[in-house]
Amino acid sequence: MVSRSYSNLLDLTSGDSPTFGRGGRKLSRVATVAGVLSELDDESRSNASDAPSSVTQERMIIVGNQLPLRAHRRKDGEEGWNFSWDEDSLLLQLKDGLGEDVEVIYVGSLKEEIDPSQQDDVAQTLLETFKCVPAFIPPELFSKFYHGFCKQHLWPLFHYMLPLSPDLGGRFDRSLWQTYVSVNKIFADKVMEVINPDDDFVWVHDYHLMVLPTFLRKRFNRVKLGFFLHSPFPSSEIYRTLPVRDEILRALLNSDLIGFHTFDYARHFLSCCSRMLGISYQSKRGYIGLEYYGRTVSIKILPVGIHMVQLQSVLDLPETETRVAELRDKFRGQTVLLGVDDMDIFKGISLKLLAFELLLSQHPDQRGKLVLVQIANPARGRGKDVQEVQAETYATVKRINQKFGRTGYEPVILVDKPLQFYERIAYYAVAECCLVTAVRDGMNLIPYEYVICRQGTEKLDATLGLNPTAPKKSMLVVSEFIGCSPSLSGAIRVNPWNIDAVSEAMDSALIVSEAEKQMRHEKHYKYVCTHDVAYWAQSFLQDLERACRDHVRRRCWGIGFGLGFRVVALDPSFRKLSVEHIVSAYKRTKHRAILLDYDGTMTVRNSISKGPNAEVISILNSLCRDPKNIVFIVSGKDTKTLTQWFSSCETLGLAAEHGYFVRPNHDAKWETCVAVVDFYWKQIAEPVMSLYTETTDGSFIDSKESTLVWNYQYADPDFGSCQAKELLDHLESVLANEPVTVKSGQNIVEVKPQGVNKGLVAERLLETMQKKGTVPDFVLCIGDDRSDEDMFEVIMSAVASASLSPVAEVFACTVGQKPSKAKYYLEDTTEIIRMLQGLASASEHSAKHVSISPQRVIIDRE
């Protein structure tokens, strides 16, 4: 039986016959192998505007490592399982922000091991009752996946822990990586069972599933796919140590939207993309995006919030009120500091305890009055490091209690058993200050929960003897290395490694005035209330919809193999230049204009050998020998360099310094396209560039007759880019009243006279040909960077004017798939040379045909 969409699965469970797609529409034809165009079926395309879908409800497929469910074996000897929602699961809570009109389907694994004989029944039950699709992963495979690669490699590395020895995270194990990929493939297969690729959104969560986007994009080129990372993303210096760094980055870039809790995490990801893949980001109208093979991958920065409704409901429970009363009596006359952390190496529990010990040592008056309650949740991982943390924590607590404790007073109370949520809330309510001093944590919602609980309810206020109308108060001491820190502007931020500073922060939190405590609490309470989990989910969905808006109108190709797979997405009017097509047009035409950029077009940019090779010279000479052609090299190089490089091309036209100098052939003199009185502005610009050259290792100044160029191609990419922005701003400021243009390009900042650009050469060539009565009926213009866009603009605008023949064949072609005014592209220099060789061969064949034809006439006459 076939199952290709979620609606099909529901039909199957209800006994109805399956219908593919929604509203009777055909599913789109998708690329299943590399290099096949993903295109809508003709029928779908022709009926798209006439027959809107009969189902308007949006659908979101949420994919996480674990389903938001609790499972319990049935009692009384019955076989089978009982399932219920896990109200604490973030995946369940975010549903509140998606709206009632969004249908939500969950894909994930179960915490409990289900016997293979029961898996079909369980899957059926979960689909019908909870709209959950379980991924059943064999225990051994799951152990290698979760406790192996995720917890031994990714989790430590993302928390800045390098495997410098076998005890620190463990060495990279290729077999564990292969298991990680295999499990991600299992999740992909489950998503494919339920997805309707034309309409559904997919939201993948966290580091467990970072290569899942590649599998989904490979199967459905236009899938609407978002990914959110709930852990930190390390700096490039840490991340680059991962042997599979490129594979993971490229997999994430197969998403449409990638979310992070903080700007730091996003910045590190963007830096890794720049340094390891050479992909730079752009910021436009408040949105950050990466151009990746014609697709724009958007970056979302927004910390997750808490579930306000759930928290308020637990605050109102009678059990909560009772527990608060018990704790009030237990700690009467004492001030409670509270820590709530998982028992793992990154939560900094021992550092917190040492700081508290120092506080009691330096402030004897606080002994007997101050209590630290440390709630230690069970560790999510396992291994030697967890055992060491537990042993150190127990030993430190024991030492502090022996040193400062006395009858009726225990300075540190360690709660290392699992607590009900209402019990934890009760501790929040009685704590004067909450301490979150993790050395590294992705987000941490403990401070948010604490603030809401300190706001309290009327019943809890009565229990604690507080005036319900009086302003509430709370104090937070948070590590600067956790994700929630930037959003808590009223908290005391600390470096958890600095025990003295943490101890002082604890003391400061106690002596702050009541008014200031109230002010800090009010600031935090307003933020937490307005930025809850529903707000976070709604905002992510809105940005995902925006990021996927152009999917339908773009043409897509899948290229690459394995985890190197990616999709090339192009505008319908932007297509690859077919060699057969241009050669055919070339043969039919008589008056041809050919404009070629040099760096990055005729030769690889930044290659060691700068000059043209013998093959390039041969092709250019073949093109120039054709009397129907006028060929120009349009470059940013100076006149001396171009003269030397192309001395053997006698009829080749040259344009130097982006069109400031022009020479129609080898025998002509260099002329200027723009009249410039003098270049006194160089005396202003050059000292400024020299300053930045001195402070930017690897940069240099390229001084030409008409331009000054600051080049940072050999500098550190991040620092060079930062310095380039500063230099651009500096030069624009000091040259504001000068007749020059300051522009940034690929690894350069350039100053040149106003009006000088490559478009001038194109205009001049077309005008010259028109005056000679040879109006061009074939125009080829090729370039690879921003400076060539001026040529493309002139060529494309000439189509509508009298500068070209009414039936002219125009080919404006850029190098690589990227936003451009050109209508065609070729992948790289190799393809360009191959295409030009095709044109040169056509010219040579035509010349031979012309020379042979007269002889044939003579023979016939004889």
C-alpha positions in Angstrom: 0.0 0.0 0.0 1.4 3.4 -0.9 1.7 6.3 1.6 3.0 9.6 0.3 1.3 12.3 2.5 -0.1 12.6 5.9 -3.6 12.9 4.6 -3.0 9.5 3.0 -2.1 8.0 6.3 -5.2 9.3 7.9 -7.2 7.9 5.1 -5.5 4.5 5.6 -6.2 4.5 9.3 -9.9 5.3 8.7 -10.2 2.7 5.9 -10.8 5.2 3.1 -9.0 4.9 -0.2 -6.0 7.2 -0.4 -5.9 10.4 -2.4 -2.6 11.9 -3.3 -2.2 15.5 -2.4 -4.7 17.9 -0.9 -7.9 19.0 -2.7 -7.3 16.4 -5.4 -4.2 18.2 -6.7 -1.3 16.2 -8.0 1.9 16.2 -6.0 4.8 18.0 -7.6 7.4 16.0 -9.5 10.6 16.2 -7.5 14.3 15.4 -8.1 15.4 12.1 -6.8 18.8 12.1 -8.4 21.4 14.8 -8.8 21.1 17.0 -11.8 17.4 16.5 -12.5 15.2 19.6 -12.6 12.5 19.9 -10.1 9.5 21.2 -11.9 5.7 21.4 -11.3 3.6 19.1 -13.5 2.1 20.8 -16.5 -1.4 20.2 -15.3 -0.6 21.6 -11.8 1.1 24.6 -13.4 -1.8 25.4 -15.7 -4.5 25.0 -13.1 -2.6 26.7 -10.2 -4.4 30.0 -10.6 -7.8 28.6 -11.4 -8.2 25.8 -8.8 -7.2 26.9 -5.3 -6.7 24.2 -2.8 -9.8 23.1 -1.0 -7.9 22.9 2.2 -6.6 26.3 3.6 -5.3 25.0 6.9 -1.5 25.2 7.2 0.4 22.3 8.5 3.6 22.2 10.4 5.7 19.0 10.9 7.8 19.4 14.0 10.8 17.0 14.2 12.7 16.5 17.4 14.9 13.8 18.9 12.0 12.7 21.2 8.2 13.0 20.8 6.4 15.1 23.4 4.9 12.1 25.0 5.0 10.0 28.2 4.6 6.3 27.9 3.6 3.8 30.6 3.1 0.1 30.4 -0.4 -1.0 31.0 -1.1 -2.4 34.5 -3.0 -5.5 35.6 -1.0 -7.8 33.3 -2.3 -6.3 30.1 0.0 -6.0 27.1 0.5 -2.7 25.5 1.2 0.9 26.4 -0.7 4.0 27.6 0.4 7.4 26.2 -0.1 10.9 27.4 1.2 14.4 26.4 4.4 15.5 28.1 3.4 18.9 29.3 7.0 19.9 30.0 8.1 19.3 26.4 9.1 22.4 24.5 7.9 20.8 21.3 4.4 20.6 22.7 4.4 24.0 24.3 5.4 25.8 21.1 2.2 24.7 19.5 0.4 27.5 21.3 2.2 30.1 19.1 1.3 28.5 15.8 -2.4 29.3 15.9 -5.5 27.2 15.9 -5.5 27.1 12.1 -2.1 25.3 11.9 -2.3 21.6 12.1 0.8 20.1 13.9 2.3 16.7 13.3 5.2 15.5 15.5 8.0 13.2 14.3 10.5 11.8 16.8 11.6 8.8 18.8 10.2 7.4 22.1 12.1 7.3 25.4 10.8 3.8 26.0 11.9 0.8 24.0 8.9 -0.7 22.1 9.0 -4.4 21.2 9.1 -4.8 17.4 5.9 -6.9 17.5 4.1 -3.9 19.1 5.5 -1.1 16.9 2.8 -1.2 14.2 0.0 -1.0 16.8 1.8 1.8 18.7 2.5 3.8 15.5 -1.2 3.5 14.5 -2.4 4.6 18.0 0.0 7.6 18.1 -0.9 8.7 14.6 -4.7 8.5 15.3 -4.7 9.9 18.8 -1.8 12.3 19.0 -0.8 13.0 15.3 2.6 11.7 16.2 4.8 9.6 14.0 7.3 7.5 16.0 10.8 6.7 14.7 11.6 3.3 16.1 15.4 3.2 16.5 17.0 -0.1 17.6 18.5 0.3 21.2 22.1 -0.4 20.1 21.8 2.1 17.2 20.2 4.7 19.5 22.9 4.3 22.1 25.7 5.0 19.6 23.7 7.9 18.2 22.6 9.7 21.4 25.1 8.6 24.0 27.8 8.2 21.4 28.1 10.9 18.8 25.6 13.4 20.3 26.8 13.3 23.9 30.5 12.4 23.4 31.3 14.6 20.4 28.7 17.3 19.5 27.5 18.3 23.0 31.0 18.7 24.6 32.4 20.5 21.5 29.4 22.9 21.3 30.0 23.7 24.9 33.7 24.5 24.2 35.2 21.3 25.4 37.9 19.9 23.1 38.8 16.2 23.2 42.5 16.9 24.1 42.6 13.6 25.8 40.5 10.4 25.7 38.9 11.4 29.0 37.7 14.8 27.7 34.8 14.0 25.4 36.6 11.2 23.6 38.4 11.0 20.3 36.4 11.3 17.1 35.0 8.0 16.1 34.0 7.7 12.4 31.7 4.8 13.1 29.7 6.9 15.6 29.4 9.6 12.9 28.1 7.1 10.4 25.5 6.0 13.0 24.5 9.7 13.5 23.9 10.0 9.7 22.0 6.7 9.6 19.6 7.8 12.4 19.0 11.1 10.8 18.1 9.2 7.6 15.6 7.2 9.6 14.0 10.5 10.8 14.0 11.7 7.2 12.1 8.6 6.1 9.5 9.2 8.7 9.0 12.8 7.6 8.6 11.7 4.0 5.8 9.4 5.0 3.7 12.3 6.2 4.8 15.3 4.3 2.9 17.1 1.5 5.9 18.9 0.1 4.0 21.6 -1.7 2.3 23.0 1.4 3.8 21.7 4.6 6.3 23.5 6.8 9.0 21.4 8.5 10.7 22.6 11.7 13.7 20.5 12.9 15.0 20.9 16.4 18.5 20.8 17.9 21.9 19.3 17.3 20.7 15.7 17.2 19.3 16.2 13.7 21.7 18.6 12.0 22.1 16.6 8.8 18.4 15.9 8.5 17.9 19.0 6.2 20.1 17.5 3.5 18.0 14.3 3.3 14.8 16.3 3.2 16.1 18.8 0.6 17.4 16.0 -1.5 14.0 14.3 -1.7 12.0 17.5 -1.9 13.9 20.4 -3.5 11.3 23.0 -2.5 10.6 21.8 1.0 9.8 24.6 3.4 12.4 23.8 6.1 13.4 25.5 9.3 16.0 24.5 11.9 16.5 25.7 15.4 19.6 25.0 17.5 18.9 25.0 21.2 22.6 24.6 22.2 25.4 27.1 21.9 27.2 27.2 18.5 31.0 27.5 19.3 33.5 29.9 17.8 35.2 28.9 14.6 38.4 28.1 16.4 36.6 25.4 18.4 34.2 24.2 15.6 36.9 23.8 13.0 38.4 21.0 15.0 35.4 18.8 14.1 36.5 16.4 11.3 33.0 16.5 9.8 32.7 20.3 10.1 32.0 21.0 6.4 29.3 18.2 6.1 27.4 19.6 9.1 27.6 23.2 7.9 26.4 22.3 4.4 23.6 20.2 5.8 22.4 23.1 7.9 22.5 25.4 4.9 19.9 23.1 3.2 17.4 24.7 5.6 15.5 27.9 4.6 15.8 29.4 8.1 18.3 28.6 10.8 17.5 29.9 14.4 19.8 30.7 17.3 19.1 31.9 20.8 21.7 34.7 20.8 23.6 36.8 18.3 26.9 35.3 19.6 25.8 31.8 18.5 24.6 33.2 15.1 27.8 35.2 14.7 29.9 32.1 15.3 27.9 30.1 12.7 28.3 32.9 10.1 32.0 33.1 10.8 32.3 29.3 10.3 30.5 29.6 7.0 32.8 32.4 5.9 36.1 30.8 7.0 35.4 27.2 6.0 33.0 27.5 3.0 33.8 31.0 1.8 30.1 32.0 2.1 29.6 35.6 3.4 26.4 36.9 4.9 24.4 40.0 4.1 22.1 42.1 6.2 19.1 43.7 4.5 16.3 45.5 6.2 16.9 43.9 9.5 17.2 40.3 8.1 20.5 38.3 7.9 20.9 36.0 5.0 23.4 33.7 3.3 23.4 33.3 -0.5 23.9 29.6 -1.1 23.7 28.4 -4.7 21.0 30.8 -5.5 19.0 30.1 -2.3 18.9 32.7 0.5 19.3 30.9 3.9 17.9 33.3 6.5 19.2 33.6 10.1 16.9 34.0 13.0 18.0 35.3 16.4 15.4 34.9 19.2 15.7 33.3 22.6 13.0 30.8 23.5 10.6 31.7 26.3 8.6 29.8 28.9 5.0 28.5 28.8 3.1 31.1 30.8 -0.2 29.2 31.0 1.4 26.0 32.3 3.4 27.9 34.9 0.4 29.9 36.1 -1.7 26.7 36.4 0.9 25.1 38.6 1.2 28.2 40.7 -2.5 27.9 41.4 -2.3 24.3 42.5 -3.2 23.5 46.2 0.0 21.3 46.4 2.1 24.4 45.5 0.5 26.4 48.3 1.0 23.6 50.8 4.7 23.2 49.8 5.3 26.9 50.0 3.9 27.0 53.5 6.2 24.1 54.5 9.3 25.8 53.1 8.3 29.2 54.7 8.3 27.5 58.1 11.5 25.6 57.4 13.5 28.6 56.4 11.8 31.1 58.8 14.3 33.8 59.8 16.7 32.8 57.0 17.5 34.1 53.5 17.4 31.5 50.8 19.6 31.5 47.7 18.5 29.1 45.1 20.4 27.1 42.4 18.6 24.8 39.9 20.9 22.9 37.6 21.5 19.6 35.9 24.3 17.5 37.3 26.7 17.9 34.5 30.1 19.4 34.0 28.9 22.6 32.3 26.5 23.9 35.0 29.2 25.1 37.3 27.6 23.7 40.5 31.0 23.3 42.2 32.1 26.8 41.3 28.9 28.1 42.8 29.5 26.2 46.0 33.0 27.5 46.3 31.8 31.1 45.9 29.2 30.5 48.6 31.9 29.0 50.9 34.0 32.2 50.3 30.9 34.4 51.1 30.4 32.7 54.5 34.2 32.9 55.2 34.3 36.6 54.5 31.0 37.5 56.1 30.7 35.6 59.4 27.5 37.6 60.2 25.7 35.7 57.5 26.3 32.3 59.1 23.1 30.9 60.4 21.1 33.4 58.3 22.0 32.5 54.8 21.1 29.2 53.1 21.9 27.9 49.6 19.4 25.4 48.3 21.0 23.6 45.3 18.5 21.5 43.3 20.6 19.0 41.2 18.5 17.5 38.5 19.7 14.1 37.1 22.2 14.4 34.3 21.0 13.8 30.8 24.2 12.1 29.8 26.3 9.4 31.4 29.9 8.7 31.8 33.0 9.4 33.9 32.6 13.1 33.8 29.1 12.9 35.4 30.5 10.7 38.2 33.3 13.2 38.8 30.9 16.1 39.0 28.7 14.2 41.5 31.6 13.2 43.7 33.0 16.8 43.7 29.6 18.3 44.5 28.9 15.9 47.4 32.4 16.5 48.8 32.1 20.3 48.6 28.6 20.3 50.2 29.9 18.1 53.0 32.9 20.3 53.7 30.9 23.5 53.8 28.3 22.0 56.1 30.9 20.7 58.5 32.8 23.9 58.4 29.9 26.4 58.9 27.0 24.3 60.0 25.7 23.8 63.5 22.7 22.4 65.2 19.6 23.6 63.4 21.6 25.3 60.6 22.7 23.6 57.4 24.3 26.2 55.1 23.9 24.1 51.9 20.9 21.9 51.2 21.5 19.6 48.3 18.3 18.3 46.7 19.5 15.5 44.3 16.3 13.6 43.9 13.8 14.3 41.1 11.3 17.0 42.1 7.7 17.5 40.9 7.3 20.8 39.0 5.2 22.3 41.8 7.9 21.6 44.3 10.5 23.4 42.3 8.1 26.3 41.9 7.7 26.4 45.7 11.5 26.9 46.1 11.4 29.7 43.5 8.6 31.4 45.6 10.7 31.5 48.8 14.1 32.3 47.4 15.4 35.8 47.7 17.9 35.3 44.9 18.3 32.8 42.1 21.9 31.8 41.1 22.5 30.5 37.5 26.3 30.2 37.1 26.7 27.7 34.3 30.1 27.9 32.5 28.3 27.3 29.2 24.6 26.8 28.5 22.5 27.2 25.3 19.6 29.0 26.9 18.5 28.1 30.5 15.0 29.0 31.3 15.4 28.8 35.1 15.7 32.6 35.6 12.5 33.1 33.6 10.6 30.6 35.7 12.0 32.2 38.9 10.8 35.7 37.9 7.2 34.6 37.2 7.1 32.6 40.4 8.3 35.6 42.4 5.4 37.6 40.9 3.2 35.0 42.7 -0.5 34.8 43.1 -2.9 36.1 45.7 -3.0 32.8 47.5 0.8 32.5 47.6 1.1 36.1 48.8 -1.2 35.3 51.6 0.8 32.2 52.5 4.0 34.1 52.6 2.5 37.0 54.4 3.0 39.5 51.6 0.8 42.5 50.6 -0.8 41.5 47.3 -0.8 45.2 46.2 2.8 45.8 47.0 5.4 45.6 44.1 7.1 42.3 43.9 10.8 41.8 44.0 13.5 39.4 42.8 17.2 39.2 42.3 19.2 37.2 39.7 22.9 36.4 39.5 23.5 34.8 36.1 26.5 33.7 34.2 27.5 35.7 31.1 28.0 32.4 29.3 24.4 31.4 29.1 21.9 32.2 26.4 19.3 34.0 28.5 21.9 36.4 29.9 21.6 39.1 27.2 17.8 39.3 27.7 18.1 39.8 31.5 19.3 43.4 31.6 18.5 43.7 35.3 20.5 40.7 36.4 23.9 40.8 38.0 26.1 39.1 35.4 29.2 37.2 36.5 32.1 35.2 35.1 31.4 31.9 36.8 35.1 31.1 36.7 35.9 34.1 38.9 34.9 32.8 42.4 35.6 36.1 44.1 33.3 37.9 41.7 30.5 35.4 42.1 30.8 35.7 45.9 30.7 39.5 45.7 27.6 39.2 43.4 25.8 37.0 45.9 26.5 39.6 48.6 25.5 42.5 46.4 22.2 40.8 45.6 21.4 40.6 49.3 22.2 44.2 50.2 20.5 45.8 47.2 17.7 48.2 48.3 14.1 47.1 48.2 13.2 49.7 45.5 16.0 48.5 43.2 14.9 44.8 43.7 11.4 45.8 42.7 12.6 47.8 39.6 14.8 44.9 38.4 12.0 42.4 38.9 9.5 44.6 37.0 11.9 44.9 34.1 12.4 41.2 33.9 8.7 40.3 34.4 7.6 42.5 31.5 10.1 40.9 29.2 9.4 37.3 30.2 5.6 37.8 29.9 5.8 39.3 26.4 8.5 36.9 25.1 7.0 33.5 26.0 7.3 30.3 24.0 4.2 31.2 22.0 5.7 34.5 20.9 8.9 32.6 20.0 7.1 30.0 17.9 4.9 32.5 16.1 7.9 34.7 15.2 9.8 31.7 13.9 6.9 30.6 11.7 6.4 34.1 10.3 10.1 34.3 9.3 9.9 30.8 7.9 7.0 31.8 5.7 8.8 34.8 4.5 12.0 32.8 3.8 10.0 30.3 1.7 7.8 32.9 -0.2 9.7 32.5 -3.5 9.9 28.7 -3.5 7.1 28.1 -6.1 8.5 30.5 -8.7 12.1 29.3 -8.6 13.5 26.5 -10.8 15.6 24.0 -8.8 18.4 21.6 -9.5 19.8 19.0 -7.1 23.6 18.7 -7.4 26.2 16.8 -5.4 26.3 13.5 -3.7 25.9 12.3 -0.1 26.1 15.1 2.5 27.5 17.4 -0.2 24.1 17.6 -1.8 22.6 21.0 -2.3 20.0 22.6 -4.4 20.6 25.3 -7.0 17.6 27.6 -7.1 17.3 30.1 -9.9 14.9 32.8 -11.0 12.8 31.6 -14.0 14.4 34.2 -16.2 17.9 33.3 -15.0 19.3 30.2 -16.6 22.5 28.4 -17.5 23.9 29.4 -20.8 23.8 26.5 -23.3 26.9 26.3 -25.5 24.8 24.8 -28.3 22.3 27.7 -28.1 24.9 30.5 -28.2 27.0 28.8 -30.9 23.9 28.5 -33.1 23.1 32.2 -32.6 26.7 33.1 -33.2 26.7 31.3 -36.6 23.5 33.1 -37.7 24.8 36.7 -37.0 27.1 39.1 -38.8 27.9 42.0 -36.5 29.1 40.8 -33.1 30.2 42.6 -30.0 32.1 40.6 -27.3 33.0 42.1 -24.0 34.9 39.9 -21.5 36.0 40.6 -18.0 39.4 39.1 -17.1 40.0 38.3 -13.4 37.5 35.6 -12.3 36.2 35.2 -15.9 39.1 34.3 -18.2 41.3 33.2 -15.3 40.6 31.9 -11.8 40.5 34.8 -9.3 43.4 34.8 -6.8 45.3 32.2 -8.8 49.2 32.2 -8.5 49.6 32.7 -12.3 47.9 36.0 -13.1 48.6 36.2 -16.8 46.6 34.5 -19.6 47.8 31.1 -20.6 48.4 29.9 -24.2 44.9 28.5 -24.5 43.2 31.8 -23.7 45.5 33.7 -26.1 44.7 31.2 -28.8 40.9 31.5 -28.3 41.1 35.3 -28.3 43.1 35.5 -31.5 40.7 33.1 -33.2 37.8 35.3 -32.2 39.6 38.5 -33.2 40.5 37.1 -36.7 36.8 36.8 -37.5 35.9 40.0 -39.3 32.4 39.8 -37.9 33.7 40.3 -34.4 34.8 43.2 -32.2 36.3 41.7 -29.0 37.2 43.7 -25.9 38.9 42.6 -22.6 37.4 44.9 -19.9 39.6 44.7 -16.8 40.5 46.5 -13.6 44.2 46.0 -14.3 46.4 48.9 -15.3 47.4 49.7 -18.9 51.0 48.4 -18.6 49.9 45.0 -17.3 47.3 44.5 -20.0 49.7 45.7 -22.8 52.2 43.2 -21.7 49.8 40.2 -21.2 48.0 40.7 -24.6 50.8 41.9 -26.8 50.3 39.0 -29.1 46.6 39.9 -29.7 47.0 42.6 -32.4 43.3 43.3 -33.0 42.0 42.7 -29.5 40.4 45.8 -27.8 41.5 46.5 -24.2 39.9 48.6 -21.5 42.0 49.2 -18.4 41.2 50.4 -14.9 37.4 49.6 -15.2 37.0 51.6 -18.4 39.0 54.7 -17.6 41.5 53.8 -20.4 40.5 52.3 -23.7 42.5 51.0 -26.7 40.7 49.5 -29.7 43.7 47.5 -31.0 47.4 46.9 -30.5 48.5 49.8 -32.8 46.2 52.4 -31.3 47.1 54.6 -28.4 45.4 54.5 -25.0 42.6 57.0 -24.6 40.6 58.1 -21.6 36.8 57.7 -21.5 36.3 60.4 -18.9 38.1 63.7 -18.6 39.7 64.1 -15.2 41.4 67.4 -14.4 43.8 66.0 -11.8 44.0 63.3 -9.1 44.7 65.5 -6.0 42.2 63.4 -4.1 44.9 60.6 -4.0 46.9 62.7 -1.5 43.9 62.5 0.8 42.9 58.8 0.2 46.4 57.2 0.2 47.4 58.1 3.8 44.1 56.7 5.0 44.6 53.5 3.2 48.2 53.2 4.4 46.9 53.5 8.0 44.6 50.5 7.5 47.3 48.6 5.6 49.7 48.9 8.6 47.0 47.6 11.0 45.7 44.8 8.8 48.2 42.0 8.2 48.0 40.6 4.6 46.5 43.8 3.0 48.1 46.0 0.5 47.5 49.1 -1.7 47.3 48.8 -5.5 47.9 52.2 -6.9 46.9 52.8 -10.5 46.8 55.9 -12.6 43.1 56.6 -12.1 42.2 54.5 -9.0 43.4 53.5 -5.6 42.6 50.0 -4.4 42.9 48.6 -0.9 43.1 44.8 -1.2 42.7 42.4 1.7 42.4 39.1 0.0 45.3 37.7 2.0 44.2 39.0 5.3 42.1 37.2 7.9 38.6 37.2 6.3 36.7 38.4 9.4 39.2 41.1 10.4 39.7 42.1 6.8 36.0 42.5 6.2 35.6 44.5 9.4 38.5 46.8 8.5 37.1 47.2 4.9 33.8 48.5 6.4 35.6 50.9 8.6 37.8 52.1 5.7 34.8 52.5 3.4 33.2 54.7 6.0 36.4 56.6 6.7 37.1 57.3 3.0 33.5 58.4 2.3 33.8 60.9 5.1 37.1 62.4 4.1 36.3 62.4 0.3 32.7 63.6 0.7 33.4 66.8 -1.4 35.7 65.2 -4.0 34.6 64.1 -7.5 35.2 60.4 -6.7 33.3 57.2 -6.0 34.2 54.9 -3.1 33.0 51.3 -3.5 33.6 48.0 -1.9 34.1 44.8 -4.0 35.4 41.3 -3.6 38.1 41.7 -1.0 38.8 45.3 -2.0 37.8 48.9 -1.3 38.3 51.1 -4.3 38.4 54.9 -5.0 38.0 56.1 -8.6 36.8 59.2 -10.4 33.0 59.7 -10.7 31.4 58.2 -13.8 34.2 55.6 -14.4 32.8 52.1 -14.8 32.8 49.2 -17.2 29.5 50.3 -18.5 31.2 53.2 -20.3 33.1 50.7 -22.5 29.9 48.9 -23.5 28.3 52.2 -24.4 31.3 53.4 -26.4 31.5 50.1 -28.3 27.8 50.0 -29.2 27.9 53.7 -30.3 31.0 53.1 -32.4 29.5 50.1 -34.2 26.3 52.0 -34.8 28.1 55.0 -36.4 29.9 52.6 -38.7 26.6 51.2 -39.9 27.3 47.8 -38.3 24.5 47.7 -35.7 25.2 44.6 -33.5 23.0 41.7 -34.0 25.0 39.6 -31.4 26.2 40.8 -28.1 28.1 38.6 -25.5 29.1 40.1 -22.2 30.7 38.0 -19.4 31.8 39.1 -15.9 32.0 37.7 -12.4 31.7 40.5 -9.9 29.9 43.7 -8.9 31.9 45.9 -11.3 30.6 43.9 -14.3 27.0 44.6 -13.4 27.4 48.1 -15.0 28.1 46.3 -18.4 25.2 44.0 -18.0 22.9 47.0 -17.3 24.0 48.8 -20.4 23.7 45.7 -22.6 20.2 44.8 -21.3 18.9 48.4 -21.6 20.3 48.6 -25.2 17.8 45.8 -26.2 15.0 48.3 -26.0 16.9 51.0 -27.9 18.2 51.5 -31.4 21.7 50.6 -30.4 21.1 47.0 -31.3 19.4 45.2 -34.2 15.7 44.4 -33.6 16.5 40.7 -33.9 19.8 40.9 -31.9 20.9 37.9 -29.8 22.0 39.2 -26.4 23.9 37.1 -23.9 24.7 38.8 -20.6 26.4 36.1 -18.5 27.7 36.0 -15.0 30.0 33.5 -13.3 28.2 31.3 -10.8 24.6 31.4 -9.5 24.1 34.7 -7.7 21.9 37.7 -7.9 22.8 39.5 -11.1 21.4 41.8 -13.8 22.6 39.1 -16.3 20.1 36.6 -17.6 22.6 33.7 -18.0 25.3 32.1 -15.9 28.1 29.6 -16.3 29.5 27.8 -13.3 33.2 28.7 -13.5 36.1 29.7 -15.6 36.4 26.2 -17.1 32.9 26.4 -18.6 33.5 29.9 -19.9 36.7 28.9 -21.7 34.9 25.8 -23.2 32.1 28.1 -24.4 34.5 30.6 -26.0 36.3 27.7 -27.6 33.0 26.7 -29.2 32.6 30.2 -30.6 36.3 30.2 -31.8 35.8 26.9 -33.5 32.7 28.2 -35.3 34.7 31.2 -36.6 37.5 28.9 -37.8 35.1 26.6 -39.5 33.4 29.5 -41.2 36.8 30.9 -42.4 37.7 27.6 -43.9 34.3 27.3 -45.6 34.8 30.8 -47.1 38.3 30.0 -48.4 37.2 26.7 -49.9 34.1 27.9 -51.6 35.8 30.0 -54.5 37.9 26.9 -55.4 34.9 24.8 -55.8 33.3 27.4 -58.2 36.4 27.3 -60.4 36.4 23.5 -60.5 32.8 23.4 -61.5 33.4 25.8 -64.3 36.3 23.8 -65.6 
